[in-house]
């Protein structure tokens, strides 16, 4: 039926949610919890500073929270990725100091559920209707808890997200983060060449050189490995040796990897992979033990993790580490990026980056 300028206007999750709704609601949530003497601003900032971040989050370590932000005079310093990192880890910072029945904390958890679905790369249709109800209750609860607050238009934009998902698919595929990442390449090149005579031509040439290099690669898979070290077949774990024999792979071309990046997702020892998700949204995790490259093919040795429960208060999955091993080969099959296992209150927990469906 063609393009309709008044209807086909996809939203931008980065500006609407990360730099809009999250900053706005978290300002009121943090201010209320501090006023209620559950913790102090100093305690929160110390938690941000001293928290042991996973490798994928270390580069997006949040900036400290200022009094000016809580008073509404400024926003949290840093990028949208840093804001998202702070938002996801907020429950791990101070969750143990806040009672489960606190209504303002429940507002934060409700926002986590909304953002989980919005940030997912795969959204089942039944969850679109669930998202609609979550957003409805989010707006109602916020107005009830903070009646004097002036609601920004970006919170209203959120009410249209379910219909946008039905029209365009997962909104994470449309957000401006990828455009800004592409733009960062040109900014880096311009800074490094230090020559601004006909800079447009310079950037165009450098970019075309890069695209030509990518197009001439032998493998169509975007795989980057680090820390490659040859290993003898006899020194491999028994389950890996059995896999190589059963698949008829050559034994003289095996390499141990320190890390592996596939389509931007970095896998390393200790990270957790979502193997599968049951119909009741119960994920099955596996923790990477070792990474191997066998005849240009990837072989991952991992320990199976038993998923015990989903902790609503902390918004975390509680898991048990087992001794059961499994060999994984097709990492492209796993659509969710790798996660990391943390210890919280003597439990092994996994903090999801988005909804696992």
Secondary structure, 3 states (H helix, E strand, C coil): CCCCCCCCCCCCHHHHHHHHHHHHHHHHHHHHHHHCCCCCHHHHHHHHHHCCCCHHHHCCCCCCCCHHHHCCCCCCCCCHHHHHHHHHHHHHHHHHHCCCCCHHHHHHHHHHHHHHHHCCCCCCHHHHHHHHHHHHHHHHHHHHHCCCCCCCHHHHHHCCHHHHHHHHCCHHHCCCHHHHHHHHHHHHHHHHHCCCCCHHHHHHHHHHHHHHHHHCCCCCCCEEEECCEECCHHHCCHHHHHHHHHHCCCCCCEEEECEEEECCEEEECCEEEEEEECCCCCEEEEEEEEEEEECCEEEEEEEEEEEEEEECCCCEEEEEEEEEEEEECCHHHCCCCCEEEEEECCEEEECCCCCCC
